[in-house]
């Protein structure tokens, strides 16, 4: 049997502790599967005295993760520190330049520096694995990077943030407000004390940027993602969606268009009959549309210590199974030097269906004025519904659902209605996404 694979782990938080625990508890199974033992021989964390509920045994302790990354005592450096810069970046770069394989769960790091780090890994002939960086325990990276060879990807989209999916699920199931659901998510540990990164779409955007590079062979460009969060979703939207046969999900979507690659994160209405509409709670789901397979949907736990640790260990196991001299595949499916520059599609050129909710003054001519604005912008309506509000007799709610149209047309029409002075509150516009 080959010698044990020597692993160094930087970061012993929830995920790091789970990785150590699973390597110990699953040691015999992993040895049989990989043909060699996987041994955590070194660790690094900020606090040596903290009780993490794990036995570190004879593992060597490093106060500086960069020193650990460069150590000749390890063959694989596992980065679970977090953060897009600072010590996480320094340690990963140091490990790659020292000829160590790297496994990371750090989506922020990859979305900002992934191409640069991939170039170093490919030059040094080592692996940079990152399954845990996107959708937790769902094997979407390996699927796109390896299993879909020969397929042409047309679109990738999905639910990539469990916090948002939990909130939207509770809003629909229990009739609660966004604010109440957020407080509940924070109590349960699904949302941070400052939830902005999750609820405003940043977390999903980081993950989407990585999938976009894999799907279309382009450089990662997280700063070029159109982004809206879920904080403005109300019970009125949830109820209207249900009445129309839709469910609201926060989706990350990337697709090729004539003007470039479109990347967007925003609340989306999907048909209740679609598979992705049935993904509830903190569960994640990623759909990949290809020319040969059609739509492939992967779903499962998108966060949590064990789910993320499972993905990390899967990446380490792949390294354990490889042999010296084996030519590793490129980090993002294409060699880093061949990744195409990212060309951003114009968001206002996006074509699709739209849900538009307007709260208007209850007076003569408003309905006709709205219809005229739509017609003037060549927007064809699939349905139009008017609701009265018993608590506000002077106000009416008008709900429009359009056929496929252009984003620019919708925005122009809604801006015109707003300037006409018919609205009592800010209009709500939610895109409708095609989903199997």
N, C-alpha and C positions, 0 to 999 in steps of 0.2 A: 504494500500500500504506500502511496506517496506521502511525503512529510506533511504535517499539519499546516494549514493555511493560517498564517499569523496576522491577526486583525487588531487594529488600534481604533478605539471609539472615542471621538471627541463630542462631548455633550451627553450628560446623564440625566436628562429630564425624563418626562413620561415615556417618550419614545426610546431614548437611549437605554433606560432601565429595562424596558420591555425587550429590547434587542438582546441585552446581556442575559436576561432571564430565559428567553427562548433559545438562545444558543446553548445554554446549559441544560435546559429541560429536554430539548430535542436533539441533544448531541449524538446519540446513537443513530437516530433516523437520518440526520444530515450526513453522518459519516458514510452510511450505506448508500445514500443517494448520490453523494459527490465523489465517493471513492477515496476520500481523505477527511481527516478531522478539520473542523473550523475552530480555532482557538483564539478567544479574546485575550491577548497577552498584554495589552496596554490600554489605559484610559486617560481621559483628561476632562476635568470639570472645575467649576469655580470654587466649590466647597468640598473639601475632603471629609468633613465631619458629618455631613448630612446623611440621615438614614434613608436609603433608597429601597430598602426591602430586598436587596440582592447581595449575593456573596461575590465579591470581586476576586476572591481567592488570592492567587499569586500575581495578579495583573500588576504591571508596573504603572505607577502614577506619574503623570506629567502635568505640571501646573500650566505650562505653555503648550497649547495645541499645535502651534507651528513646529515646535521642537518634536512633538510626537509625530507629526506628519513627515518629518525628515528622518526619523529614526530608522536605522538599519534593522531594528528588531521587528518591524512590521512589513507586510507585503501589501496590505489593504488598509486604506485610511477611510473610516466612516465618519462623515461630517454631519452632526445633528445639533449644531450650535444655533443656526438660524441667522437671519439678517443678510442683506444683499452686499454688504461691504465689510470692512473691519476684519476681525480675526477669522471669520468664516472664509472670506475670500483669500486672505493671506495663507491660511492653512491648506486650503484645497490647492491653490496654485503651487505652494511649496511641495505638497505631496506629489503632484503630477510631474513637476520639474525634477524631483528626486527619483522618478521612475516607479512610483507607487500607484497601484490601482486606487480609484476613488469611488465610493458610494455616498450619495447625498440625498437628503429629502428636502433640500432647500430650493423651493420654487423661485423665491425672490432673487437669490444668487444667480440661478440659471437664466432667469428672464432678463437680467441685466448684463451678465458676463458669460453666458453659456457658450457663445460662439468662440470667444477668446480662449476659454478653458478647453473647449473641444479641440481647438487647434494645437494646444500644448499636449493634450492626451494623445492625439493622433501622431504627432511628431515623435513622442517618446514611446509609442507603441504600447500604451496601457489603456485600460478601460476606465471610462467615466460613466457610471450607471446611476440612474435617477428615477427609477420606477415610483418611489414613494413621494416624489415631488408633485405628482398630478393624480388626483382622485384616490389617494390613500392606498387601500389594498386592492384596487381594481387594476389588473395588468394591462392597462391601455398603452403604455410606452412600448412594452415588448411586442404587443400586438401590432402596433403601427410600424415599429422599427424593423421587425423580423417577419411576422406572420403574413403581412400584406405585401410582401415583395411581388412586383409585377402588376399590382393593382394601381389604378389611377384614382386618387382621392378627389372627390368633387366638393365635399363639404364635411366638416367635423363640428359637432355641437353637443351641448350637454349641460347637465346640472352638476356643477363642480364645487359648490359651497353648501355644506350641510347646514350651517346656521341659517342661511336664507331659505333653504328648502323647508327646514323645520318651522320657521316663522310663517311662511305662506301656507303650509299644511295646517297649522293650528288656526290661522285666521279663517280658513275655509271650514274646517271641521267644527270649531267651537264658537265661531262668530265673534272672535275677539279682535280688538284693534291691533294695529301694528305695534304700538307702544307697549301694550300689555303682553303681547307675545314675545317681544324683545326682552322684557324684564324676566319673563319665565325662562327664556333661553339662557339668560345670564345666571339665574339661580341654579339651573341644571348643569352649568358648565359648558354649554354649547356656544355661548357667545362671550367675548371678552368684556372687561369693564368698559373699555373703549371699543365699541363694535364697528367703528367706521370702516376699517380695512375689509371686513366681511360684507356689511350691509350696503356699502356704496359700490361694490363690484371689484375692488382692487385685487382681492384674492383670486377671484375667477379670472381676471384679466391676466395675471401672472401665469396661471396654468394654461389658459388659452394660447398665449404667445408661444409656449413650448410646443403645444400640439400643432400650431400653425406651421412652425418650422419643419416638424416631422412630416406633416401632410403635404406641403407644397415646395419643400426644398429651398426655403428662403431663410434669410437671416432673421433672428428673433428681433421683434420690434414691439415690446410691451407698451411703449409710449405712443404708439399709433393706433390704439384701440379705442373705439367709441364706447363710452361707458355711462350707464345709468344704474343707480341702485334701486332698492325696494322701499325706501323710507317714505315715498309718497303714495304707496299703494294703500287704498282704503277699503273698508267693507263694501262701499258702493261698487268698487271695481270687482271685488270678489263675487258679489251677488250678480252683477251684470254678466260677468264671464260665465257663471253657472247657468244662468237663464239662456244664454246663447250657445251653450254646449261646449264651453272652453274652461280651461283651468290655467291659472297664472303661475308661471315658473320663472326664476331668474336663470337665463341661459347665456352661455358663452357660445358664439357662433363664428366660424371662419369659413369663407368660401371664396372661390375664384370668380371674378366678374370680368367684363370686358375692359374695365378701367383699372383693374388691379386686384389685390387681395383685400377682401372686406373682413375686418375683425370687429366684433361688437359684443358688448355685454350689456344686457338690459332685461327688464321684466318682459315676458312674452306670453301671449295667449296660445296655448296648444290645445287641439281638440281633445275632449275628455276621452274619446275612444282610442287615442294614441297610446302607445306603450309608455312613452316617457311621462305622460300625464299621470300614470299609476305609480310613479316613484315618489314616495312620501317620506316625511321625517328627515333625519339627517343623512339618508342614503344619497349617494351620487350616481350618476349615469352619464356615459359618454357614447354618442352615436357617431359612426364613421360611415359615410356614403362613398362607395367605390363603383367603378365601372363593371367589375367582374362579380363581386359579391352582393351588390345592392347595399342595403343598410345593415350594418352590424351594430348591435347595442350591447354594451357592457355595463353592468350595474352591480353595486355592492357598497360596503362601508367606505366612506371617503375620508374618514379621520379617526382619531383615537389611537391610543398607544399600541394595542395589539395589531390593528389593521395596518398601520404605518410600519410597524416593526416587521410584519410579515413581508411587506414589499422590500424592505431593506435587506432582510435575510435572503430573499429570493435573488436579489442582485449579488450578494456576497456568494451565494451558492453557485451562480453562473461563473463567477471568477474561479471558484474552487474546482469547477469541472473543466476549465480551460487548461491548456498545457503550454509549457514554455515553447516559444517559437511560433505559436498559433497567431495568424494574422487577424486581428480584431476588426470588426466592422466599424464604420464611422459613427460618431456619437449621435448625430441627428439624421441618420439615414443616408446623407450625402456627405462627402468629405467637407470639412469646415471651409477649406479654401474654395470650394465649388458652390457653396450656398449662394443663391442669387440675392442681390440687394432687394430689400422689401419695398414693394411699390403699393402704396396705400390707395385703395379704391375710395372714391368720393362718396361719403356716407349719404349725401342727399341724392345720389344716383341709385340708392338701394330701392329695389322693387319688391313689393309684398302687400299683403292685406293689413288693414289697420282698424283698431278699435278706438273710437273717439268719444269721450264722455264730456258733455257740455252742460253746465248749470246756467240757465238763462233767465232773463226777466220774462214773466208771463204777460206778454203784450202782443198786440196784433202786428204781424209782419215779420216776427223773429224767425219763425219756421221757414218762411219763404226766403228770407235773406241768407239763412244757412245753406239751404238747398242751392241758391244761386252761386254762392261762393264755391261750393263743391263742383257745380257744373262749369263754372268759369275756369277751373283748374283741371278739367277733364277727368274728374274723379267719379267713377261709377260706384253706386252704393248697392251693397248686397241686402242690407236691411237698415231700417231707421225706426227707432222706438222712442216714444215720449212718455215720461212718467211725471205725475204730479207729486208734490211733497206736501203732505197734510200739515206738517209743522211750519212750512214756509209757503203760504198760499200765493205769494207774489213770485215764486220761483218755480221753474220746471227743469227737469233733467232730460236731455236729448242724447240718445246713444246711437251712434252711427257705426256701421261695419262696412268697410269698403271692399270692393274687389281689388285684385292686384293693381297697385298704382305706384307712383314714384314718391320717395320720401320728400323730395323738394316740393312736389305738388301738395302733399298733405300739410307740410309746414306753412306753405304760402297761404293755403285756404284757412287754416286755423289762425294764423296771424291776422288775416283779413277780418275774420269773425270777431277777433279780440278788438281790433281797431274800430269796428262798427259799434262797439259799446253794448253788445247784447249779453255779455257774460257777467255773472256775479262772482265767480271764482275762477281760478286758474284752470285752463282746459287740461284734460288728461288724454294722452295719446299713448297707446300700447300697441306694439307690433304683433301681428299674428304670424306664427311660424309654421311652416309645413313640417309635419312629423308623422312618422309611421306608427 
